[in-house]
Amino acid sequence: MLAQGRAGFDPVGVFVMSSVVVGWTGRCPDPKDRARLVAYLQQLAAVSDSYLRTRLPERFTALKRVNKLQGKRRRARANIEQVNRAISGQIVISSGIVPDQNTFLAAAREADLPAVDHPEIDHASITWLEDARLSGIDFRLYDPNQLHPGADRLSFVFLETKAAPFLDGRLVQVDRGEDDEADAIRKASFYLGGPKVYLHSYLGDWIDLLFSWVKYFFIGDLWWRRFEEMQGYEDYREVFSDVQRTLGTKRAEQATFDAILATFTQHTEHWSDKVAAAGHR
């Protein structure tokens, strides 16, 4: 069933739906599990990329060409970024990578890492490393209305470090911090925060399904918030468990992901058609 949300036409005839910020955290310490998860997500990224390249309304592709000619395109990023690199310098890490700031502070102190108040976010902290490694995938999630360019990305990038076990395998979102006012972030070589995405409400139920699948099969402590914490997980967990008992873990993992991918395609087809129709009224 399609996710519910407020929908309608804006004054210039664009079909719009409400959106919500979804944030998530989690730790996957096993490199083999991380690699297997990323291999699945590459399939989702490829489908999303295909829609971004072929199904965006003409008004957006035309605007993109004009901005490129005028030199206004800033820090253009690939729709899909495969990440596997060592990083060094001042690597600032926000407590937003865990659900609870106190847990972050206690773990940082136990690892003999510095921890200070976050310069821009209340009730948050930062620590930093001198070197680490990043691996995983970061990709744009297709939105036919393009309402949140730059904030429409799913990050399943993992921090790898031997300096602190509580940080190793943590999900992060990479930001160079160039737009931040605080010197500690703006001057950092890398700023690693908690992943988040501006999500159209038509994908709301679907993102709960995707994250529930990730939590059940790969990242047991995965936490997310849409309107509620881990919305729908208990129901989805029962479904995954039933399929697992019937097919076995490996086949259940693949079969349920195939269903998630098919559902994403159905939603994007449906809303792409609506947006296209709105543009040709």
Secondary structure, DSSP 8 states (H G I E B T S, - for coil): ------EEE-TTS-EEE-EEEEEEE-B---HHHHHHHHHHHHHHHHHHHHHHHHSS-HHHHHHHHHHHHTT---S---SEEEEEEEEEEEEEEEGGGSS-HHHHHHHHHHTT---EE-SSSTT-EEEEEEEEEEEEEEEE---TT--STTS-EEEEEEEE-SS-TTTTTEEEEEE--TT-SSHHHHT-SEEEE--EEEEEGGGHHHHHHHHHHHHHHT-TT-EEESSSBTTTHHHHHHHHHHHHHHH-HHHHHHHHHHHHHHHHHHHHHHHHHHHHHHHT-
